[in-house]
Amino acid sequence: MEISYYLALLGILLPGWMLSYWVLPYFTTYKALKHYPGPIICKFSNIWLALGARNGKKFEWVDWAHRKYGKVVRVGYNHVSIATPEGLHTVYAHGNGFLKDYFYEAFVSGVPGVFNVRDRREHTRKRKIISHAFSPASVHAFEPHMTANLLRWVGQLDKIAAQAGSDGFARMNMMPWCTFLAFDIIGDLAFGAPFGMVLRGRDECECALPGKSITNVPGAETLNRRGEVSSTLGLLPHLRPFAKYLPDSFFTRGLQSVKDLHGIAVGAVDRRLKATDEDCNGGHKRHDILEMLVNAKDPQGMPISREELTSEALTQLIAGSDTVSNTSCAIIYWILHGERQAPETIVARLQAELRAAIPEGEAVARHEQVKNLPFLRQCIDEGMRLHSTSAIGLPRIVTADRGISYGEMHFPKGTVLSVPSFTIHHDAEVWGDDVEEFKPDRWLDLTPRQKICFNPFSYGPRACVGQNVAHMELALIVGTAFHRYEFCLYQTKLESHEGFSKKPDECWVGIQKRM
């Protein structure tokens, strides 16, 4: 009898709760958004967008919605996606007062870092602390660390290339090797020593969780899972306290990866600070990101705390490894794909430019040699456009009491707005009917809308602070690869999976050392 009573009570209360939680706000709090088109469920909940994130395809789902419903689409109960170049200025420009959405709180591990802190004043303080680490002079001082890791990288690729098949090429998956290199470079820059992935030829990092012995975990896999679960739970904040109890292993493994990634940063910072003490006693000093963070002062002249130091170092680990590895691999793929589509128009031209800049016999490129090469930069930009590592729309909350206008549209306070980079990078109205083709020469004569539209590092006050380092790494990696090796492409399409950033699943190529 009691069970029947409670089931009956639940049958009455549950529909009422669902009505008040999902349906009522549609007619009240968010009634100003009800005329914007989009999948029906998006008018009441973020579930649709979270499912896209859960499947690693949020960028594809949002792109599909724009192709079906138009340039302005409702993708969540209070979230509108604007897929136009002009939308970038509305959503991300200086002075609009927008805040990062609560979505970013799911990415906090320890204390907030410059990437996920939401308070504007706190972000300004943090950005001032770390910005000097990315000044032109500081970036120039990073090159010896990059060169040392590139030399180890080409040493391993030479060994692979030596195992050639009957066609003269050795078969390899370029994606993990781009990952190993990017992790080792950012380990060197942010923590004082590479993680050793290139030399080991496998995805492995030391992890130091509180109260536990040091263990080895797969760093790139951990980072990917952390991005997937945080992107999903960021859209469903009320689910976060209960996620570890859900039967889906996606959540349990993902939440463990959040802890493991923090443990990687803690262990690396501990080793770096210990080495710093020893170096100070020996009179040595490294020029790297962590050294600059250790010596940084806040506006009151105080050094940053150990917790904040670890958080900012973790931010650099994530931003410096994930994006560079994904982007460099994708650029290599797209250069080879463009050559396959139009033989003798891409690779030969790129190699001629590199040969003229890099003396024969030099194992790796130097930044002075490649930083101003026009065709190399065109290939890099075109690869970044087509792949769009930062593919999702970065959500911002309208904070002004009067709301914000975009053309004839008005969005009230509390609306979440975003501009999906993948979609605007693939918009034929902006880039032309050849939008899906790899055409580096489109960068010789960009229209004003195309210049605005290109958004690989975000836009405005929250744009990527490390983009100068990223450009340097990409020029060195791509320049070195095509100067030293011949490649052939073995796959017809570059499939990708998305956590926070978009990662190629694999990139199978043939590699041959150039004579």
TAGINOR-V479284 format. One record per residue. N is the residue number from 1. RES is the residue in one letter. PHI is phi in radians with two decimals (* if undefined). OMEGA is omega in whole degrees, 0 to 359 (999 if undefined). Layout:
N_RES_PHI_OMEGA, N_RES_PHI_OMEGA
This chain:
1_M_*_182, 2_E_-1.11_180, 3_I_-1.09_179, 4_S_-1.08_180, 5_Y_-1.11_182, 6_Y_-1.20_176, 7_L_-1.14_178, 8_A_-1.14_179, 9_L_-1.10_178, 10_L_-1.12_179, 11_G_-1.11_178, 12_I_-1.48_187, 13_L_-1.31_185, 14_L_-1.08_177, 15_P_-1.06_178, 16_G_-1.14_178, 17_W_-1.13_180, 18_M_-1.09_179, 19_L_-1.10_182, 20_S_-1.28_185, 21_Y_-1.43_186, 22_W_-1.86_189, 23_V_-1.54_184, 24_L_-1.01_179, 25_P_-1.05_178, 26_Y_-1.05_181, 27_F_-1.63_184, 28_T_-2.09_187, 29_T_-0.99_186, 30_Y_-1.97_182, 31_K_-1.12_180, 32_A_-1.17_182, 33_L_-1.74_192, 34_K_-1.20_181, 35_H_-1.55_178, 36_Y_-1.39_184, 37_P_-1.30_178, 38_G_2.77_175, 39_P_-0.93_187, 40_I_-0.97_183, 41_I_-1.10_181, 42_C_-1.18_179, 43_K_-1.29_184, 44_F_-2.13_190, 45_S_-2.75_172, 46_N_-1.60_187, 47_I_-1.03_182, 48_W_-1.05_181, 49_L_-1.18_179, 50_A_-1.17_176, 51_L_-1.14_175, 52_G_-1.06_178, 53_A_-1.16_180, 54_R_-1.03_181, 55_N_-1.62_179, 56_G_1.21_185, 57_K_-2.37_182, 58_K_-1.02_180, 59_F_-1.06_178, 60_E_-1.23_180, 61_W_-1.13_179, 62_V_-1.15_178, 63_D_-1.08_177, 64_W_-1.04_181, 65_A_-1.09_179, 66_H_-1.19_179, 67_R_-1.16_181, 68_K_-1.50_190, 69_Y_-1.91_178, 70_G_2.12_186, 71_K_-1.29_182, 72_V_-2.10_189, 73_V_-2.33_174, 74_R_-1.49_183, 75_V_-1.95_177, 76_G_-2.75_185, 77_Y_-1.06_176, 78_N_-2.28_189, 79_H_-2.08_178, 80_V_-2.07_179, 81_S_-1.75_181, 82_I_-2.00_186, 83_A_-1.80_175, 84_T_-2.46_175, 85_P_-1.02_181, 86_E_-1.14_178, 87_G_-1.10_179, 88_L_-1.02_181, 89_H_-1.18_181, 90_T_-1.07_190, 91_V_-1.57_191, 92_Y_-2.05_188, 93_A_-1.22_173, 94_H_-1.03_170, 95_G_1.52_180, 96_N_-1.44_176, 97_G_1.34_181, 98_F_-1.14_174, 99_L_-1.90_168, 100_K_-1.09_182, 101_D_-1.19_176, 102_Y_-1.04_176, 103_F_-0.80_186, 104_Y_-1.27_180, 105_E_-1.14_179, 106_A_-1.22_181, 107_F_-1.71_181, 108_V_-1.36_175, 109_S_-2.31_189, 110_G_1.48_176, 111_V_-1.86_180, 112_P_-1.06_175, 113_G_-1.88_184, 114_V_-1.09_180, 115_F_-1.30_189, 116_N_-1.88_177, 117_V_-1.21_185, 118_R_-1.76_182, 119_D_-1.19_185, 120_R_-1.13_182, 121_R_-1.15_178, 122_E_-1.17_177, 123_H_-1.12_179, 124_T_-1.05_179, 125_R_-1.07_182, 126_K_-1.15_182, 127_R_-1.14_177, 128_K_-1.12_180, 129_I_-1.13_187, 130_I_-1.67_187, 131_S_-1.10_181, 132_H_-1.15_178, 133_A_-1.24_183, 134_F_-2.11_174, 135_S_-1.20_180, 136_P_-0.95_180, 137_A_-1.15_180, 138_S_-1.16_180, 139_V_-1.08_179, 140_H_-1.05_181, 141_A_-1.25_180, 142_F_-1.36_191, 143_E_-1.02_179, 144_P_-1.00_178, 145_H_-1.18_178, 146_M_-1.12_182, 147_T_-1.07_180, 148_A_-1.04_180, 149_N_-1.30_176, 150_L_-1.11_178, 151_L_-1.10_176, 152_R_-1.14_182, 153_W_-1.13_181, 154_V_-1.17_175, 155_G_-1.06_178, 156_Q_-1.26_179, 157_L_-1.14_176, 158_D_-1.04_179, 159_K_-1.12_178, 160_I_-1.15_182, 161_A_-1.08_180, 162_A_-1.22_180, 163_Q_-1.64_187, 164_A_-1.25_175, 165_G_-1.56_184, 166_S_-1.16_179, 167_D_-1.51_179, 168_G_1.56_181, 169_F_-1.98_172, 170_A_-1.65_183, 171_R_-1.51_179, 172_M_-2.66_172, 173_N_-1.65_185, 174_M_-1.23_187, 175_M_-1.03_181, 176_P_-1.09_181, 177_W_-1.27_172, 178_C_-1.19_178, 179_T_-1.14_180, 180_F_-1.00_182, 181_L_-1.15_182, 182_A_-1.11_178, 183_F_-1.12_181, 184_D_-1.17_179, 185_I_-1.13_182, 186_I_-1.22_173, 187_G_-1.08_178, 188_D_-1.14_183, 189_L_-1.35_187, 190_A_-1.68_186, 191_F_-2.24_174, 192_G_1.51_179, 193_A_-2.83_177, 194_P_-1.15_178, 195_F_-1.31_178, 196_G_1.49_182, 197_M_-1.17_182, 198_V_-1.09_182, 199_L_-1.16_179, 200_R_-1.37_183, 201_G_1.22_178, 202_R_-2.65_183, 203_D_-1.45_185, 204_E_-2.72_176, 205_C_-2.42_174, 206_E_-1.38_181, 207_C_-2.19_181, 208_A_-2.09_178, 209_L_-1.48_182, 210_P_-0.98_177, 211_G_1.35_181, 212_K_-2.19_178, 213_S_-1.28_180, 214_I_-1.17_179, 215_T_-2.23_175, 216_N_-1.78_178, 217_V_-2.29_176, 218_P_-1.30_187, 219_G_-1.11_182, 220_A_-1.17_178, 221_E_-1.11_177, 222_T_-1.07_179, 223_L_-1.10_180, 224_N_-1.11_181, 225_R_-1.14_178, 226_R_-1.07_179, 227_G_-1.13_180, 228_E_-1.14_185, 229_V_-1.24_180, 230_S_-1.21_177, 231_S_-1.12_180, 232_T_-1.29_182, 233_L_-1.25_175, 234_G_-1.10_178, 235_L_-1.55_180, 236_L_-2.24_187, 237_P_-1.04_181, 238_H_-1.25_178, 239_L_-1.52_188, 240_R_-0.98_181, 241_P_-1.14_185, 242_F_-1.88_189, 243_A_-1.05_183, 244_K_-1.20_180, 245_Y_-1.66_183, 246_L_-1.24_183, 247_P_-1.24_180, 248_D_-1.30_182, 249_S_-1.13_175, 250_F_-0.92_183, 251_F_-1.38_182, 252_T_-1.14_178, 253_R_-1.18_181, 254_G_-1.14_180, 255_L_-1.18_174, 256_Q_-1.14_178, 257_S_-1.15_175, 258_V_-1.03_179, 259_K_-1.15_183, 260_D_-1.12_180, 261_L_-1.12_176, 262_H_-1.10_178, 263_G_-1.14_175, 264_I_-1.07_180, 265_A_-1.16_180, 266_V_-1.04_181, 267_G_-1.10_181, 268_A_-1.18_178, 269_V_-1.13_179, 270_D_-1.02_180, 271_R_-1.12_182, 272_R_-1.17_182, 273_L_-1.19_176, 274_K_-1.11_179, 275_A_-1.17_178, 276_T_-1.09_178, 277_D_-1.06_180, 278_E_-1.18_180, 279_D_-1.16_179, 280_C_-1.09_179, 281_N_-1.18_180, 282_G_-1.64_178, 283_G_1.46_181, 284_H_-1.70_179, 285_K_-2.61_178, 286_R_-1.65_173, 287_H_-1.79_179, 288_D_-2.59_187, 289_I_-1.12_184, 290_L_-1.16_177, 291_E_-1.02_181, 292_M_-1.24_178, 293_L_-1.20_178, 294_V_-1.06_183, 295_N_-1.57_183, 296_A_-1.25_177, 297_K_-2.22_175, 298_D_-1.41_183, 299_P_-1.01_178, 300_Q_-1.60_178, 301_G_1.44_181, 302_M_-1.71_175, 303_P_-1.21_180, 304_I_-1.34_183, 305_S_-1.25_177, 306_R_-1.05_180, 307_E_-1.11_180, 308_E_-1.22_177, 309_L_-1.04_179, 310_T_-1.12_180, 311_S_-1.09_181, 312_E_-1.23_176, 313_A_-1.13_177, 314_L_-1.11_177, 315_T_-1.01_180, 316_Q_-1.17_177, 317_L_-1.04_182, 318_I_-1.17_184, 319_A_-1.18_186, 320_G_-1.45_181, 321_S_-1.73_186, 322_D_-1.09_185, 323_T_-1.21_183, 324_V_-1.18_180, 325_S_-1.10_181, 326_N_-1.13_184, 327_T_-1.23_181, 328_S_-1.10_178, 329_C_-1.12_181, 330_A_-1.12_179, 331_I_-1.11_178, 332_I_-1.04_178, 333_Y_-1.03_187, 334_W_-1.20_174, 335_I_-1.07_180, 336_L_-1.21_177, 337_H_-1.15_178, 338_G_-1.08_177, 339_E_-1.14_179, 340_R_-1.14_181, 341_Q_-1.31_181, 342_A_-2.39_186, 343_P_-0.96_177, 344_E_1.21_180, 345_T_-1.96_186, 346_I_-2.05_189, 347_V_-1.13_181, 348_A_-1.05_179, 349_R_-1.16_179, 350_L_-1.16_181, 351_Q_-1.16_177, 352_A_-1.10_178, 353_E_-1.14_180, 354_L_-1.21_179, 355_R_-1.08_180, 356_A_-1.23_185, 357_A_-1.76_186, 358_I_-1.94_180, 359_P_-1.05_176, 360_E_-1.05_179, 361_G_1.70_177, 362_E_-1.41_186, 363_A_-1.23_182, 364_V_-2.32_180, 365_A_-1.30_170, 366_R_-1.86_186, 367_H_-1.08_179, 368_E_-1.04_182, 369_Q_-1.37_190, 370_V_-1.99_189, 371_K_-1.15_182, 372_N_-2.00_179, 373_L_-1.34_188, 374_P_-1.15_184, 375_F_-1.25_175, 376_L_-1.03_180, 377_R_-1.14_177, 378_Q_-1.10_179, 379_C_-1.13_179, 380_I_-1.12_181, 381_D_-1.12_180, 382_E_-1.17_175, 383_G_-1.14_178, 384_M_-1.15_178, 385_R_-1.14_185, 386_L_-1.23_181, 387_H_-1.46_180, 388_S_0.97_179, 389_T_-0.98_172, 390_S_-1.58_193, 391_A_-1.62_187, 392_I_-1.42_170, 393_G_-1.41_182, 394_L_-1.42_191, 395_P_-1.34_177, 396_R_-2.24_180, 397_I_-1.75_173, 398_V_-1.22_185, 399_T_-1.90_183, 400_A_-1.20_180, 401_D_-1.04_181, 402_R_-1.46_182, 403_G_1.39_181, 404_I_-2.49_179, 405_S_-1.91_173, 406_Y_-2.30_188, 407_G_1.06_178, 408_E_-1.57_182, 409_M_-1.62_178, 410_H_-2.29_180, 411_F_-2.06_184, 412_P_-1.28_176, 413_K_-0.96_180, 414_G_1.68_177, 415_T_-1.24_173, 416_V_-1.71_179, 417_L_-2.11_176, 418_S_-2.70_176, 419_V_-2.18_185, 420_P_-1.37_184, 421_S_-1.07_181, 422_F_-1.02_183, 423_T_-1.18_181, 424_I_-1.27_176, 425_H_-1.29_180, 426_H_-2.04_182, 427_D_-1.57_182, 428_A_-1.13_178, 429_E_-1.15_180, 430_V_-1.60_190, 431_W_-1.77_179, 432_G_1.76_183, 433_D_-1.15_179, 434_D_-1.62_186, 435_V_-1.00_183, 436_E_-1.54_181, 437_E_-1.70_176, 438_F_-1.46_182, 439_K_-2.32_182, 440_P_-1.04_184, 441_D_-1.29_174, 442_R_-1.11_182, 443_W_-1.40_178, 444_L_-1.37_186, 445_D_-2.56_182, 446_L_-1.31_172, 447_T_-1.39_177, 448_P_-0.97_180, 449_R_-1.18_178, 450_Q_-1.15_178, 451_K_-1.09_179, 452_I_-1.18_190, 453_C_-1.22_186, 454_F_-1.20_194, 455_N_-2.44_184, 456_P_-1.31_184, 457_F_-2.11_186, 458_S_1.16_194, 459_Y_-2.65_175, 460_G_1.49_187, 461_P_-1.18_179, 462_R_-1.81_177, 463_A_-1.11_184, 464_C_-1.03_182, 465_V_-1.29_184, 466_G_-1.77_185, 467_Q_-1.17_176, 468_N_-1.14_177, 469_V_-1.14_181, 470_A_-1.08_178, 471_H_-1.05_180, 472_M_-1.11_180, 473_E_-1.05_182, 474_L_-1.10_179, 475_A_-1.11_180, 476_L_-1.21_183, 477_I_-1.20_182, 478_V_-1.18_179, 479_G_-1.08_178, 480_T_-1.12_184, 481_A_-1.05_185, 482_F_-1.47_173, 483_H_-1.40_187, 484_R_-1.65_188, 485_Y_-2.26_164, 486_E_-1.75_179, 487_F_-2.23_164, 488_C_-2.29_186, 489_L_-1.76_185, 490_Y_-1.77_181, 491_Q_-2.05_187, 492_T_-1.60_184, 493_K_-2.58_177, 494_L_-1.69_177, 495_E_-1.48_184, 496_S_-2.31_177, 497_H_-2.26_187, 498_E_-2.03_165, 499_G_-1.74_166, 500_F_-1.47_175, 501_S_-1.86_186, 502_K_-1.74_187, 503_K_-2.06_172, 504_P_-1.04_178, 505_D_-1.16_179, 506_E_-2.87_179, 507_C_-2.56_185, 508_W_-1.53_181, 509_V_-2.32_166, 510_G_-1.75_183, 511_I_-2.21_181, 512_Q_-2.52_179, 513_K_-1.22_180, 514_R_-1.25_178, 515_M_-1.42_999
